[in-house]
Amino acid sequence: MSAERTINSVKSDLMRINRSSLQPGDLTVYDQANSFIDAARKAMASKDYAAAAGFAEKASALTTKLAPNAAVH
């Protein structure tokens, strides 16, 4: 999957999570995933596709950890 697709997929997954229902530990993971997505988008804008892919994969891994514990909108 391309970095851009991963970014869009993870952002979509994060948008479905009800942030206000997360426990403190999960809230930290959620915020970290969003930070990685922001970093991935900045890397894409700078045409640093390898960095973008790395950040997107980190965000994806964190979002996967959240999925079983998160209330969905």
mmCIF file of the N, C-alpha and C atoms, coordinates in Angstrom:
data_MODEL
# 
_entry.id   MODEL 
# 
loop_
_atom_site.group_PDB 
_atom_site.id 
_atom_site.type_symbol 
_atom_site.label_atom_id 
_atom_site.label_alt_id 
_atom_site.label_comp_id 
_atom_site.label_asym_id 
_atom_site.label_entity_id 
_atom_site.label_seq_id 
_atom_site.pdbx_PDB_ins_code 
_atom_site.Cartn_x 
_atom_site.Cartn_y 
_atom_site.Cartn_z 
_atom_site.occupancy 
_atom_site.B_iso_or_equiv 
_atom_site.pdbx_formal_charge 
_atom_site.auth_seq_id 
_atom_site.auth_comp_id 
_atom_site.auth_asym_id 
_atom_site.auth_atom_id 
_atom_site.pdbx_PDB_model_num 
ATOM 1   N N  . MET A 1 1  ? 0.852   -1.178 0.000  1.00 0.00 ? 1  MET A N  1 
ATOM 2   C CA . MET A 1 1  ? 0.000   0.000  0.000  1.00 0.00 ? 1  MET A CA 1 
ATOM 3   C C  . MET A 1 1  ? 0.895   1.237  0.000  1.00 0.00 ? 1  MET A C  1 
ATOM 4   N N  . SER A 1 2  ? 0.543   2.225  -0.775 1.00 0.00 ? 2  SER A N  1 
ATOM 5   C CA . SER A 1 2  ? 1.350   3.438  -0.833 1.00 0.00 ? 2  SER A CA 1 
ATOM 6   C C  . SER A 1 2  ? 1.207   4.240  0.459  1.00 0.00 ? 2  SER A C  1 
ATOM 7   N N  . ALA A 1 3  ? 2.165   5.106  0.695  1.00 0.00 ? 3  ALA A N  1 
ATOM 8   C CA . ALA A 1 3  ? 2.127   5.938  1.906  1.00 0.00 ? 3  ALA A CA 1 
ATOM 9   C C  . ALA A 1 3  ? 0.849   6.771  1.945  1.00 0.00 ? 3  ALA A C  1 
ATOM 10  N N  . GLU A 1 4  ? 0.488   7.345  0.817  1.00 0.00 ? 4  GLU A N  1 
ATOM 11  C CA . GLU A 1 4  ? -0.708  8.191  0.784  1.00 0.00 ? 4  GLU A CA 1 
ATOM 12  C C  . GLU A 1 4  ? -1.970  7.388  1.121  1.00 0.00 ? 4  GLU A C  1 
ATOM 13  N N  . ARG A 1 5  ? -2.058  6.185  0.603  1.00 0.00 ? 5  ARG A N  1 
ATOM 14  C CA . ARG A 1 5  ? -3.215  5.328  0.912  1.00 0.00 ? 5  ARG A CA 1 
ATOM 15  C C  . ARG A 1 5  ? -3.237  4.961  2.392  1.00 0.00 ? 5  ARG A C  1 
ATOM 16  N N  . THR A 1 6  ? -2.075  4.645  2.931  1.00 0.00 ? 6  THR A N  1 
ATOM 17  C CA . THR A 1 6  ? -2.001  4.296  4.350  1.00 0.00 ? 6  THR A CA 1 
ATOM 18  C C  . THR A 1 6  ? -2.399  5.486  5.210  1.00 0.00 ? 6  THR A C  1 
ATOM 19  N N  . ILE A 1 7  ? -1.906  6.664  4.863  1.00 0.00 ? 7  ILE A N  1 
ATOM 20  C CA . ILE A 1 7  ? -2.276  7.885  5.597  1.00 0.00 ? 7  ILE A CA 1 
ATOM 21  C C  . ILE A 1 7  ? -3.785  8.069  5.585  1.00 0.00 ? 7  ILE A C  1 
ATOM 22  N N  . ASN A 1 8  ? -4.379  7.985  4.413  1.00 0.00 ? 8  ASN A N  1 
ATOM 23  C CA . ASN A 1 8  ? -5.828  8.189  4.294  1.00 0.00 ? 8  ASN A CA 1 
ATOM 24  C C  . ASN A 1 8  ? -6.621  7.119  5.036  1.00 0.00 ? 8  ASN A C  1 
ATOM 25  N N  . SER A 1 9  ? -6.156  5.880  4.964  1.00 0.00 ? 9  SER A N  1 
ATOM 26  C CA . SER A 1 9  ? -6.841  4.784  5.648  1.00 0.00 ? 9  SER A CA 1 
ATOM 27  C C  . SER A 1 9  ? -6.787  4.961  7.164  1.00 0.00 ? 9  SER A C  1 
ATOM 28  N N  . VAL A 1 10 ? -5.608  5.271  7.674  1.00 0.00 ? 10 VAL A N  1 
ATOM 29  C CA . VAL A 1 10 ? -5.452  5.440  9.121  1.00 0.00 ? 10 VAL A CA 1 
ATOM 30  C C  . VAL A 1 10 ? -6.249  6.641  9.602  1.00 0.00 ? 10 VAL A C  1 
ATOM 31  N N  . LYS A 1 11 ? -6.210  7.736  8.864  1.00 0.00 ? 11 LYS A N  1 
ATOM 32  C CA . LYS A 1 11 ? -6.968  8.928  9.272  1.00 0.00 ? 11 LYS A CA 1 
ATOM 33  C C  . LYS A 1 11 ? -8.464  8.611  9.301  1.00 0.00 ? 11 LYS A C  1 
ATOM 34  N N  . SER A 1 12 ? -8.926  7.855  8.331  1.00 0.00 ? 12 SER A N  1 
ATOM 35  C CA . SER A 1 12 ? -10.327 7.442  8.308  1.00 0.00 ? 12 SER A CA 1 
ATOM 36  C C  . SER A 1 12 ? -10.664 6.590  9.530  1.00 0.00 ? 12 SER A C  1 
ATOM 37  N N  . ASP A 1 13 ? -9.774  5.658  9.872  1.00 0.00 ? 13 ASP A N  1 
ATOM 38  C CA . ASP A 1 13 ? -9.985  4.820  11.054 1.00 0.00 ? 13 ASP A CA 1 
ATOM 39  C C  . ASP A 1 13 ? -10.020 5.670  12.321 1.00 0.00 ? 13 ASP A C  1 
ATOM 40  N N  . LEU A 1 14 ? -9.097  6.618  12.424 1.00 0.00 ? 14 LEU A N  1 
ATOM 41  C CA . LEU A 1 14 ? -9.057  7.475  13.612 1.00 0.00 ? 14 LEU A CA 1 
ATOM 42  C C  . LEU A 1 14 ? -10.311 8.339  13.726 1.00 0.00 ? 14 LEU A C  1 
ATOM 43  N N  . MET A 1 15 ? -10.822 8.791  12.599 1.00 0.00 ? 15 MET A N  1 
ATOM 44  C CA . MET A 1 15 ? -12.026 9.633  12.630 1.00 0.00 ? 15 MET A CA 1 
ATOM 45  C C  . MET A 1 15 ? -13.255 8.863  13.103 1.00 0.00 ? 15 MET A C  1 
ATOM 46  N N  . ARG A 1 16 ? -13.227 7.538  12.960 1.00 0.00 ? 16 ARG A N  1 
ATOM 47  C CA . ARG A 1 16 ? -14.357 6.713  13.405 1.00 0.00 ? 16 ARG A CA 1 
ATOM 48  C C  . ARG A 1 16 ? -14.322 6.442  14.903 1.00 0.00 ? 16 ARG A C  1 
ATOM 49  N N  . ILE A 1 17 ? -13.192 6.712  15.536 1.00 0.00 ? 17 ILE A N  1 
ATOM 50  C CA . ILE A 1 17 ? -13.051 6.447  16.968 1.00 0.00 ? 17 ILE A CA 1 
ATOM 51  C C  . ILE A 1 17 ? -13.565 7.635  17.768 1.00 0.00 ? 17 ILE A C  1 
ATOM 52  N N  . ASN A 1 18 ? -14.380 7.339  18.761 1.00 0.00 ? 18 ASN A N  1 
ATOM 53  C CA . ASN A 1 18 ? -14.900 8.369  19.647 1.00 0.00 ? 18 ASN A CA 1 
ATOM 54  C C  . ASN A 1 18 ? -13.822 8.685  20.687 1.00 0.00 ? 18 ASN A C  1 
ATOM 55  N N  . ARG A 1 19 ? -13.075 9.740  20.437 1.00 0.00 ? 19 ARG A N  1 
ATOM 56  C CA . ARG A 1 19 ? -11.929 10.092 21.284 1.00 0.00 ? 19 ARG A CA 1 
ATOM 57  C C  . ARG A 1 19 ? -12.332 10.276 22.740 1.00 0.00 ? 19 ARG A C  1 
ATOM 58  N N  . SER A 1 20 ? -13.494 10.849 22.978 1.00 0.00 ? 20 SER A N  1 
ATOM 59  C CA . SER A 1 20 ? -13.925 11.137 24.351 1.00 0.00 ? 20 SER A CA 1 
ATOM 60  C C  . SER A 1 20 ? -14.223 9.876  25.159 1.00 0.00 ? 20 SER A C  1 
ATOM 61  N N  . SER A 1 21 ? -14.367 8.738  24.496 1.00 0.00 ? 21 SER A N  1 
ATOM 62  C CA . SER A 1 21 ? -14.656 7.496  25.211 1.00 0.00 ? 21 SER A CA 1 
ATOM 63  C C  . SER A 1 21 ? -13.396 6.697  25.547 1.00 0.00 ? 21 SER A C  1 
ATOM 64  N N  . LEU A 1 22 ? -12.239 7.187  25.136 1.00 0.00 ? 22 LEU A N  1 
ATOM 65  C CA . LEU A 1 22 ? -10.997 6.437  25.345 1.00 0.00 ? 22 LEU A CA 1 
ATOM 66  C C  . LEU A 1 22 ? -10.490 6.576  26.777 1.00 0.00 ? 22 LEU A C  1 
ATOM 67  N N  . GLN A 1 23 ? -9.875  5.511  27.254 1.00 0.00 ? 23 GLN A N  1 
ATOM 68  C CA . GLN A 1 23 ? -9.197  5.517  28.544 1.00 0.00 ? 23 GLN A CA 1 
ATOM 69  C C  . GLN A 1 23 ? -7.891  6.300  28.387 1.00 0.00 ? 23 GLN A C  1 
ATOM 70  N N  . PRO A 1 24 ? -7.312  6.800  29.490 1.00 0.00 ? 24 PRO A N  1 
ATOM 71  C CA . PRO A 1 24 ? -6.098  7.627  29.375 1.00 0.00 ? 24 PRO A CA 1 
ATOM 72  C C  . PRO A 1 24 ? -4.969  6.995  28.549 1.00 0.00 ? 24 PRO A C  1 
ATOM 73  N N  . GLY A 1 25 ? -4.689  5.728  28.734 1.00 0.00 ? 25 GLY A N  1 
ATOM 74  C CA . GLY A 1 25 ? -3.628  5.076  27.965 1.00 0.00 ? 25 GLY A CA 1 
ATOM 75  C C  . GLY A 1 25 ? -3.943  5.030  26.481 1.00 0.00 ? 25 GLY A C  1 
ATOM 76  N N  . ASP A 1 26 ? -5.201  4.724  26.156 1.00 0.00 ? 26 ASP A N  1 
ATOM 77  C CA . ASP A 1 26 ? -5.621  4.680  24.756 1.00 0.00 ? 26 ASP A CA 1 
ATOM 78  C C  . ASP A 1 26 ? -5.649  6.080  24.153 1.00 0.00 ? 26 ASP A C  1 
ATOM 79  N N  . LEU A 1 27 ? -5.967  7.061  24.973 1.00 0.00 ? 27 LEU A N  1 
ATOM 80  C CA . LEU A 1 27 ? -5.976  8.447  24.500 1.00 0.00 ? 27 LEU A CA 1 
ATOM 81  C C  . LEU A 1 27 ? -4.571  8.862  24.068 1.00 0.00 ? 27 LEU A C  1 
ATOM 82  N N  . THR A 1 28 ? -3.579  8.446  24.822 1.00 0.00 ? 28 THR A N  1 
ATOM 83  C CA . THR A 1 28 ? -2.187  8.739  24.466 1.00 0.00 ? 28 THR A CA 1 
ATOM 84  C C  . THR A 1 28 ? -1.828  8.079  23.137 1.00 0.00 ? 28 THR A C  1 
ATOM 85  N N  . VAL A 1 29 ? -2.238  6.829  22.965 1.00 0.00 ? 29 VAL A N  1 
ATOM 86  C CA . VAL A 1 29 ? -1.970  6.108  21.722 1.00 0.00 ? 29 VAL A CA 1 
ATOM 87  C C  . VAL A 1 29 ? -2.669  6.805  20.557 1.00 0.00 ? 29 VAL A C  1 
ATOM 88  N N  . TYR A 1 30 ? -3.910  7.218  20.760 1.00 0.00 ? 30 TYR A N  1 
ATOM 89  C CA . TYR A 1 30 ? -4.680  7.926  19.734 1.00 0.00 ? 30 TYR A CA 1 
ATOM 90  C C  . TYR A 1 30 ? -3.954  9.208  19.311 1.00 0.00 ? 30 TYR A C  1 
ATOM 91  N N  . ASP A 1 31 ? -3.508  9.977  20.290 1.00 0.00 ? 31 ASP A N  1 
ATOM 92  C CA . ASP A 1 31 ? -2.815  11.235 19.993 1.00 0.00 ? 31 ASP A CA 1 
ATOM 93  C C  . ASP A 1 31 ? -1.477  10.974 19.290 1.00 0.00 ? 31 ASP A C  1 
ATOM 94  N N  . GLN A 1 32 ? -0.780  9.920  19.680 1.00 0.00 ? 32 GLN A N  1 
ATOM 95  C CA . GLN A 1 32 ? 0.476   9.574  19.012 1.00 0.00 ? 32 GLN A CA 1 
ATOM 96  C C  . GLN A 1 32 ? 0.222   9.192  17.550 1.00 0.00 ? 32 GLN A C  1 
ATOM 97  N N  . ALA A 1 33 ? -0.824  8.417  17.323 1.00 0.00 ? 33 ALA A N  1 
ATOM 98  C CA . ALA A 1 33 ? -1.160  8.025  15.951 1.00 0.00 ? 33 ALA A CA 1 
ATOM 99  C C  . ALA A 1 33 ? -1.454  9.262  15.108 1.00 0.00 ? 33 ALA A C  1 
ATOM 100 N N  . ASN A 1 34 ? -2.209  10.202 15.660 1.00 0.00 ? 34 ASN A N  1 
ATOM 101 C CA . ASN A 1 34 ? -2.494  11.440 14.927 1.00 0.00 ? 34 ASN A CA 1 
ATOM 102 C C  . ASN A 1 34 ? -1.224  12.237 14.663 1.00 0.00 ? 34 ASN A C  1 
ATOM 103 N N  . SER A 1 35 ? -0.310  12.249 15.608 1.00 0.00 ? 35 SER A N  1 
ATOM 104 C CA . SER A 1 35 ? 0.963   12.953 15.415 1.00 0.00 ? 35 SER A CA 1 
ATOM 105 C C  . SER A 1 35 ? 1.764   12.317 14.281 1.00 0.00 ? 35 SER A C  1 
ATOM 106 N N  . PHE A 1 36 ? 1.768   10.992 14.229 1.00 0.00 ? 36 PHE A N  1 
ATOM 107 C CA . PHE A 1 36 ? 2.465   10.312 13.138 1.00 0.00 ? 36 PHE A CA 1 
ATOM 108 C C  . PHE A 1 36 ? 1.810   10.617 11.787 1.00 0.00 ? 36 PHE A C  1 
ATOM 109 N N  . ILE A 1 37 ? 0.501   10.705 11.765 1.00 0.00 ? 37 ILE A N  1 
ATOM 110 C CA . ILE A 1 37 ? -0.191  11.053 10.515 1.00 0.00 ? 37 ILE A CA 1 
ATOM 111 C C  . ILE A 1 37 ? 0.193   12.465 10.082 1.00 0.00 ? 37 ILE A C  1 
ATOM 112 N N  . ASP A 1 38 ? 0.233   13.399 11.026 1.00 0.00 ? 38 ASP A N  1 
ATOM 113 C CA . ASP A 1 38 ? 0.658   14.760 10.697 1.00 0.00 ? 38 ASP A CA 1 
ATOM 114 C C  . ASP A 1 38 ? 2.080   14.766 10.144 1.00 0.00 ? 38 ASP A C  1 
ATOM 115 N N  . ALA A 1 39 ? 2.967   14.007 10.785 1.00 0.00 ? 39 ALA A N  1 
ATOM 116 C CA . ALA A 1 39 ? 4.356   13.922 10.319 1.00 0.00 ? 39 ALA A CA 1 
ATOM 117 C C  . ALA A 1 39 ? 4.424   13.286 8.930  1.00 0.00 ? 39 ALA A C  1 
ATOM 118 N N  . ALA A 1 40 ? 3.606   12.281 8.698  1.00 0.00 ? 40 ALA A N  1 
ATOM 119 C CA . ALA A 1 40 ? 3.579   11.630 7.386  1.00 0.00 ? 40 ALA A CA 1 
ATOM 120 C C  . ALA A 1 40 ? 3.118   12.597 6.309  1.00 0.00 ? 40 ALA A C  1 
ATOM 121 N N  . ARG A 1 41 ? 2.115   13.391 6.613  1.00 0.00 ? 41 ARG A N  1 
ATOM 122 C CA . ARG A 1 41 ? 1.629   14.370 5.625  1.00 0.00 ? 41 ARG A CA 1 
ATOM 123 C C  . ARG A 1 41 ? 2.696   15.424 5.320  1.00 0.00 ? 41 ARG A C  1 
ATOM 124 N N  . LYS A 1 42 ? 3.408   15.866 6.352  1.00 0.00 ? 42 LYS A N  1 
ATOM 125 C CA . LYS A 1 42 ? 4.488   16.839 6.129  1.00 0.00 ? 42 LYS A CA 1 
ATOM 126 C C  . LYS A 1 42 ? 5.599   16.218 5.283  1.00 0.00 ? 42 LYS A C  1 
ATOM 127 N N  . ALA A 1 43 ? 5.921   14.967 5.558  1.00 0.00 ? 43 ALA A N  1 
ATOM 128 C CA . ALA A 1 43 ? 6.947   14.289 4.772  1.00 0.00 ? 43 ALA A CA 1 
ATOM 129 C C  . ALA A 1 43 ? 6.501   14.148 3.314  1.00 0.00 ? 43 ALA A C  1 
ATOM 130 N N  . MET A 1 44 ? 5.231   13.830 3.095  1.00 0.00 ? 44 MET A N  1 
ATOM 131 C CA . MET A 1 44 ? 4.708   13.735 1.724  1.00 0.00 ? 44 MET A CA 1 
ATOM 132 C C  . MET A 1 44 ? 4.838   15.075 1.017  1.00 0.00 ? 44 MET A C  1 
ATOM 133 N N  . ALA A 1 45 ? 4.498   16.156 1.724  1.00 0.00 ? 45 ALA A N  1 
ATOM 134 C CA . ALA A 1 45 ? 4.579   17.493 1.127  1.00 0.00 ? 45 ALA A CA 1 
ATOM 135 C C  . ALA A 1 45 ? 6.023   17.841 0.758  1.00 0.00 ? 45 ALA A C  1 
ATOM 136 N N  . SER A 1 46 ? 6.976   17.289 1.503  1.00 0.00 ? 46 SER A N  1 
ATOM 137 C CA . SER A 1 46 ? 8.401   17.515 1.223  1.00 0.00 ? 46 SER A CA 1 
ATOM 138 C C  . SER A 1 46 ? 8.969   16.489 0.247  1.00 0.00 ? 46 SER A C  1 
ATOM 139 N N  . LYS A 1 47 ? 8.102   15.626 -0.252 1.00 0.00 ? 47 LYS A N  1 
ATOM 140 C CA . LYS A 1 47 ? 8.478   14.557 -1.187 1.00 0.00 ? 47 LYS A CA 1 
ATOM 141 C C  . LYS A 1 47 ? 9.473   13.567 -0.580 1.00 0.00 ? 47 LYS A C  1 
ATOM 142 N N  . ASP A 1 48 ? 9.392   13.416 0.733  1.00 0.00 ? 48 ASP A N  1 
ATOM 143 C CA . ASP A 1 48 ? 10.204  12.412 1.431  1.00 0.00 ? 48 ASP A CA 1 
ATOM 144 C C  . ASP A 1 48 ? 9.307   11.201 1.653  1.00 0.00 ? 48 ASP A C  1 
ATOM 145 N N  . TYR A 1 49 ? 9.156   10.415 0.603  1.00 0.00 ? 49 TYR A N  1 
ATOM 146 C CA . TYR A 1 49 ? 8.189   9.331  0.609  1.00 0.00 ? 49 TYR A CA 1 
ATOM 147 C C  . TYR A 1 49 ? 8.576   8.191  1.550  1.00 0.00 ? 49 TYR A C  1 
ATOM 148 N N  . ALA A 1 50 ? 9.854   7.975  1.725  1.00 0.00 ? 50 ALA A N  1 
ATOM 149 C CA . ALA A 1 50 ? 10.284  6.920  2.648  1.00 0.00 ? 50 ALA A CA 1 
ATOM 150 C C  . ALA A 1 50 ? 9.902   7.283  4.080  1.00 0.00 ? 50 ALA A C  1 
ATOM 151 N N  . ALA A 1 51 ? 10.142  8.523  4.462  1.00 0.00 ? 51 ALA A N  1 
ATOM 152 C CA . ALA A 1 51 ? 9.755   8.968  5.809  1.00 0.00 ? 51 ALA A CA 1 
ATOM 153 C C  . ALA A 1 51 ? 8.236   8.933  5.966  1.00 0.00 ? 51 ALA A C  1 
ATOM 154 N N  . ALA A 1 52 ? 7.533   9.373  4.943  1.00 0.00 ? 52 ALA A N  1 
ATOM 155 C CA . ALA A 1 52 ? 6.067   9.368  4.993  1.00 0.00 ? 52 ALA A CA 1 
ATOM 156 C C  . ALA A 1 52 ? 5.548   7.956  5.214  1.00 0.00 ? 52 ALA A C  1 
ATOM 157 N N  . ALA A 1 53 ? 6.118   7.001  4.499  1.00 0.00 ? 53 ALA A N  1 
ATOM 158 C CA . ALA A 1 53 ? 5.692   5.606  4.651  1.00 0.00 ? 53 ALA A CA 1 
ATOM 159 C C  . ALA A 1 53 ? 5.982   5.104  6.062  1.00 0.00 ? 53 ALA A C  1 
ATOM 160 N N  . GLY A 1 54 ? 7.134   5.467  6.598  1.00 0.00 ? 54 GLY A N  1 
ATOM 161 C CA . GLY A 1 54 ? 7.487   5.044  7.954  1.00 0.00 ? 54 GLY A CA 1 
ATOM 162 C C  . GLY A 1 54 ? 6.539   5.599  8.995  1.00 0.00 ? 54 GLY A C  1 
ATOM 163 N N  . PHE A 1 55 ? 6.258   6.885  8.902  1.00 0.00 ? 55 PHE A N  1 
ATOM 164 C CA . PHE A 1 55 ? 5.319   7.505  9.847  1.00 0.00 ? 55 PHE A CA 1 
ATOM 165 C C  . PHE A 1 55 ? 3.924   6.909  9.700  1.00 0.00 ? 55 PHE A C  1 
ATOM 166 N N  . ALA A 1 56 ? 3.506   6.682  8.467  1.00 0.00 ? 56 ALA A N  1 
ATOM 167 C CA . ALA A 1 56 ? 2.172   6.124  8.228  1.00 0.00 ? 56 ALA A CA 1 
ATOM 168 C C  . ALA A 1 56 ? 2.056   4.715  8.805  1.00 0.00 ? 56 ALA A C  1 
ATOM 169 N N  . GLU A 1 57 ? 3.109   3.922  8.663  1.00 0.00 ? 57 GLU A N  1 
ATOM 170 C CA . GLU A 1 57 ? 3.096   2.562  9.212  1.00 0.00 ? 57 GLU A CA 1 
ATOM 171 C C  . GLU A 1 57 ? 3.051   2.579  10.736 1.00 0.00 ? 57 GLU A C  1 
ATOM 172 N N  . LYS A 1 58 ? 3.783   3.502  11.345 1.00 0.00 ? 58 LYS A N  1 
ATOM 173 C CA . LYS A 1 58 ? 3.731   3.624  12.804 1.00 0.00 ? 58 LYS A CA 1 
ATOM 174 C C  . LYS A 1 58 ? 2.326   4.005  13.256 1.00 0.00 ? 58 LYS A C  1 
ATOM 175 N N  . ALA A 1 59 ? 1.715   4.936  12.556 1.00 0.00 ? 59 ALA A N  1 
ATOM 176 C CA . ALA A 1 59 ? 0.341   5.343  12.891 1.00 0.00 ? 59 ALA A CA 1 
ATOM 177 C C  . ALA A 1 59 ? -0.622  4.172  12.719 1.00 0.00 ? 59 ALA A C  1 
ATOM 178 N N  . SER A 1 60 ? -0.422  3.409  11.679 1.00 0.00 ? 60 SER A N  1 
ATOM 179 C CA . SER A 1 60 ? -1.278  2.246  11.426 1.00 0.00 ? 60 SER A CA 1 
ATOM 180 C C  . SER A 1 60 ? -1.162  1.218  12.547 1.00 0.00 ? 60 SER A C  1 
ATOM 181 N N  . ALA A 1 61 ? 0.060   0.948  12.983 1.00 0.00 ? 61 ALA A N  1 
ATOM 182 C CA . ALA A 1 61 ? 0.272   -0.017 14.062 1.00 0.00 ? 61 ALA A CA 1 
ATOM 183 C C  . ALA A 1 61 ? -0.406  0.453  15.348 1.00 0.00 ? 61 ALA A C  1 
ATOM 184 N N  . LEU A 1 62 ? -0.289  1.736  15.650 1.00 0.00 ? 62 LEU A N  1 
ATOM 185 C CA . LEU A 1 62 ? -0.929  2.264  16.862 1.00 0.00 ? 62 LEU A CA 1 
ATOM 186 C C  . LEU A 1 62 ? -2.448  2.201  16.750 1.00 0.00 ? 62 LEU A C  1 
ATOM 187 N N  . THR A 1 63 ? -2.972  2.519  15.590 1.00 0.00 ? 63 THR A N  1 
ATOM 188 C CA . THR A 1 63 ? -4.421  2.497  15.395 1.00 0.00 ? 63 THR A CA 1 
ATOM 189 C C  . THR A 1 63 ? -4.963  1.082  15.527 1.00 0.00 ? 63 THR A C  1 
ATOM 190 N N  . THR A 1 64 ? -4.203  0.107  15.067 1.00 0.00 ? 64 THR A N  1 
ATOM 191 C CA . THR A 1 64 ? -4.606  -1.293 15.204 1.00 0.00 ? 64 THR A CA 1 
ATOM 192 C C  . THR A 1 64 ? -4.702  -1.679 16.678 1.00 0.00 ? 64 THR A C  1 
ATOM 193 N N  . LYS A 1 65 ? -3.789  -1.155 17.497 1.00 0.00 ? 65 LYS A N  1 
ATOM 194 C CA . LYS A 1 65 ? -3.848  -1.426 18.935 1.00 0.00 ? 65 LYS A CA 1 
ATOM 195 C C  . LYS A 1 65 ? -5.091  -0.820 19.564 1.00 0.00 ? 65 LYS A C  1 
ATOM 196 N N  . LEU A 1 66 ? -5.558  0.303  19.026 1.00 0.00 ? 66 LEU A N  1 
ATOM 197 C CA . LEU A 1 66 ? -6.737  0.981  19.577 1.00 0.00 ? 66 LEU A CA 1 
ATOM 198 C C  . LEU A 1 66 ? -8.040  0.286  19.206 1.00 0.00 ? 66 LEU A C  1 
ATOM 199 N N  . ALA A 1 67 ? -8.092  -0.252 18.030 1.00 0.00 ? 67 ALA A N  1 
ATOM 200 C CA . ALA A 1 67 ? -9.352  -0.736 17.466 1.00 0.00 ? 67 ALA A CA 1 
ATOM 201 C C  . ALA A 1 67 ? -10.191 -1.602 18.403 1.00 0.00 ? 67 ALA A C  1 
ATOM 202 N N  . PRO A 1 68 ? -9.621  -2.597 19.092 1.00 0.00 ? 68 PRO A N  1 
ATOM 203 C CA . PRO A 1 68 ? -10.469 -3.430 19.942 1.00 0.00 ? 68 PRO A CA 1 
ATOM 204 C C  . PRO A 1 68 ? -11.027 -2.695 21.171 1.00 0.00 ? 68 PRO A C  1 
ATOM 205 N N  . ASN A 1 69 ? -10.365 -1.623 21.582 1.00 0.00 ? 69 ASN A N  1 
ATOM 206 C CA . ASN A 1 69 ? -10.751 -0.925 22.810 1.00 0.00 ? 69 ASN A CA 1 
ATOM 207 C C  . ASN A 1 69 ? -11.590 0.328  22.578 1.00 0.00 ? 69 ASN A C  1 
ATOM 208 N N  . ALA A 1 70 ? -11.741 0.736  21.334 1.00 0.00 ? 70 ALA A N  1 
ATOM 209 C CA . ALA A 1 70 ? -12.333 2.040  21.044 1.00 0.00 ? 70 ALA A CA 1 
ATOM 210 C C  . ALA A 1 70 ? -13.814 1.948  20.709 1.00 0.00 ? 70 ALA A C  1 
ATOM 211 N N  . ALA A 1 71 ? -14.547 2.919  21.223 1.00 0.00 ? 71 ALA A N  1 
ATOM 212 C CA . ALA A 1 71 ? -15.948 3.073  20.819 1.00 0.00 ? 71 ALA A CA 1 
ATOM 213 C C  . ALA A 1 71 ? -15.954 3.796  19.481 1.00 0.00 ? 71 ALA A C  1 
ATOM 214 N N  . VAL A 1 72 ? -16.751 3.322  18.570 1.00 0.00 ? 72 VAL A N  1 
ATOM 215 C CA . VAL A 1 72 ? -16.795 3.878  17.229 1.00 0.00 ? 72 VAL A CA 1 
ATOM 216 C C  . VAL A 1 72 ? -18.013 4.789  17.101 1.00 0.00 ? 72 VAL A C  1 
ATOM 217 N N  . HIS A 1 73 ? -17.831 5.878  16.339 1.00 0.00 ? 73 HIS A N  1 
ATOM 218 C CA . HIS A 1 73 ? -18.962 6.814  16.083 1.00 0.00 ? 73 HIS A CA 1 
ATOM 219 C C  . HIS A 1 73 ? -20.032 6.101  15.298 1.00 0.00 ? 73 HIS A C  1 
# 
